Amino acid sequence: MEIKDIVQKVLDSNIFNSWNNKDNHLVSCFFMNDVWSVDFYSKKTKKVTSFLVEDKVKLSDEDKVFQREENDLEELKLDEIKVSLGSVLDIISNIKEKESGSEVQQKIVILQKIKFPLWNVTFILKDFNLFNVKVNAINGKLIEKELSPVFNFRTK
């Protein structure tokens, strides 16, 4: 399923339409454990509300935004997304094979806007490494890649 279809499923759901207040906008889509979460941000409350996309759409939670500096989150506009997740995963898989031949255990995907839309993909590998790649969601250009041991992972 394409990202636009996933977000549309949320927008068309009864739970979203009964929740929706006009001061929220789409800020990110998050994928882990075969489940998508579609996140909306309120400038008024400074909170993010998440909707889980499974067979049915479910309201997940509402949380304060975790940031070092309090800034409003940028709106993610789906019409700006020109590179599909499938294309990004192909790009990343080719890079990963050159960096590490280890098998992927877990895949974490975030689509968000930080100045421009980007795919932030992390593979947790069987050899206890994290392989993180950021790809521009407009033109498919590699922004950043990093291979590091899981044990070195910590909040920067």
C-alpha positions in Angstrom: 0.0 0.0 0.0 1.3 3.5 -0.9 1.8 6.1 1.7 -1.0 8.3 0.2 -3.4 5.3 0.5 -2.4 4.8 4.2 -3.0 8.4 5.1 -6.3 8.4 3.1 -7.5 5.4 5.0 -7.0 7.4 8.2 -8.7 10.5 6.8 -11.7 8.4 5.7 -12.1 6.6 9.0 -14.9 7.2 11.4 -12.5 7.5 14.3 -10.5 10.2 12.6 -13.6 12.1 11.5 -15.1 12.0 15.0 -11.8 13.2 16.5 -10.6 15.7 13.9 -10.4 19.3 15.0 -9.3 21.9 12.5 -6.0 23.0 14.2 -4.2 19.6 13.5 -2.0 18.9 10.5 -0.2 15.8 9.2 3.4 15.7 10.5 4.7 12.1 10.0 4.1 8.5 9.1 5.8 5.9 11.2 6.2 2.1 10.4 7.3 -0.6 12.7 6.3 -4.2 13.4 4.1 -4.2 10.2 1.9 -1.4 11.5 1.7 2.2 10.2 1.1 5.1 12.6 -0.1 8.4 11.0 0.6 11.4 13.2 -1.1 14.8 13.4 0.2 17.8 15.3 -1.7 20.7 17.0 0.0 24.0 17.3 -2.5 25.0 19.9 -1.8 22.1 22.3 1.7 21.3 21.1 0.7 17.6 21.1 0.8 14.8 18.5 -2.1 12.5 18.0 -1.4 9.1 16.4 -3.7 6.8 14.5 -2.7 3.1 14.0 -3.5 1.7 10.6 -4.3 -2.0 10.8 -7.4 -3.7 9.5 -9.3 -0.9 11.1 -7.9 2.6 12.0 -7.5 3.0 15.7 -6.8 6.2 17.8 -3.5 5.5 19.5 -2.4 8.3 21.8 -1.8 11.9 22.2 1.6 13.0 23.5 3.6 16.1 24.0 6.3 16.6 21.4 9.7 15.5 22.6 12.1 18.2 21.4 15.2 20.0 22.8 13.8 23.3 21.6 10.1 23.9 21.3 9.3 24.5 17.7 6.1 23.8 15.8 6.4 20.7 13.6 6.3 21.2 9.9 3.3 20.0 8.0 3.9 17.0 5.8 2.2 17.5 2.4 1.8 14.3 0.6 1.7 16.0 -2.8 5.4 16.8 -2.3 6.3 13.1 -1.9 7.7 12.0 -5.3 9.8 9.0 -4.2 7.8 5.9 -3.0 8.8 3.9 0.0 9.5 0.9 -2.3 12.0 2.9 -4.3 13.7 4.1 -1.1 13.9 0.6 0.2 15.5 -0.5 -3.0 18.1 2.3 -2.7 18.8 1.5 0.9 19.1 -2.3 0.4 21.7 -1.8 -2.3 23.7 0.6 0.0 23.3 -1.8 3.0 24.7 -4.7 1.0 27.9 -2.7 0.4 28.1 -1.6 4.0 27.0 -4.8 5.7 25.9 -8.2 4.4 24.0 -8.9 7.6 20.3 -9.8 7.5 17.7 -7.3 8.5 15.9 -8.2 11.7 13.6 -5.1 12.0 12.7 -2.2 9.8 11.7 1.2 11.1 10.5 3.9 8.7 9.6 7.5 9.3 8.3 9.9 6.7 8.5 13.5 8.0 9.3 17.0 7.0 12.4 18.8 8.3 12.9 21.6 5.8 11.9 19.2 3.1 10.1 15.7 3.2 12.4 12.9 3.9 12.4 9.1 4.5 14.3 8.2 7.6 14.8 4.4 7.6 16.6 2.3 10.2 17.4 -1.4 9.8 18.2 -3.3 12.9 20.6 -6.0 11.7 21.2 -9.6 12.9 24.9 -8.7 13.7 23.7 -6.1 16.3 24.3 -3.1 14.1 21.9 -0.3 13.2 21.9 0.9 9.6 20.2 4.3 9.3 19.7 6.1 6.0 17.9 9.4 5.2 16.7 9.9 1.7 15.1 13.1 0.2 11.5 12.2 -0.5 11.3 14.6 -3.4 14.3 13.6 -5.5 15.5 10.3 -4.0 19.0 11.7 -3.1 20.9 10.2 -0.3 21.2 12.7 2.6 23.0 10.7 5.2 23.9 7.1 6.1 25.3 5.5 9.2 26.2 2.0 10.3 26.8 1.7 14.0 26.7 -0.9 16.7 23.3 -1.2 18.6 25.3 -0.9 21.8 26.5 2.6 20.8 22.9 3.8 20.4 22.0 6.6 22.8 20.2 9.9 22.8 22.4 12.6 21.3 
